Amino acid sequence: NVRPGDIFVAGANLGIGSSREAAPLFLKLLGIRAVLAKNFARIFYRNCLNIGLPALACNEADSIAKGDMLVIDPVAGRAENKTQGRTLDCEPLPEHLMAMLDDGGLLPHLEKRLKRRA
């Protein structure tokens, strides 16, 4: 039922026991554009960012229903639920992580930085 551009919403401790990049990579390959959860296992969270998949911690993630239309702003730390007409607070992503996401993840970001030095 996943369509390109969907946002994956989960509960608490998303990714616990998942220390490899494969789990978030499969989400990205399915076309997921962002992940929202109450909180994350740290390695899963970092792997999401490393592959260029925005991951936002949102205490109210469990209030989102299947099929709700969401608009997220990772810099401001907001998830607007258009279906329910409410805005949820999330942990904002710092500038340096947004720059990495904008570059497509950790490896493209490092390549870009190394090319600037050359």
Secondary structure, 3 states (H helix, E strand, C coil): CCCCCCEEEECCCECCCCCCCHHHHHHHHCCCCEEEECCECHHHHHHHHHCCCCEEECCCHHHCCCCCCEEEECCCCEEEECCCCEEEECCCCCHHHHHHHHCCCHHHHHHHHHHHHC
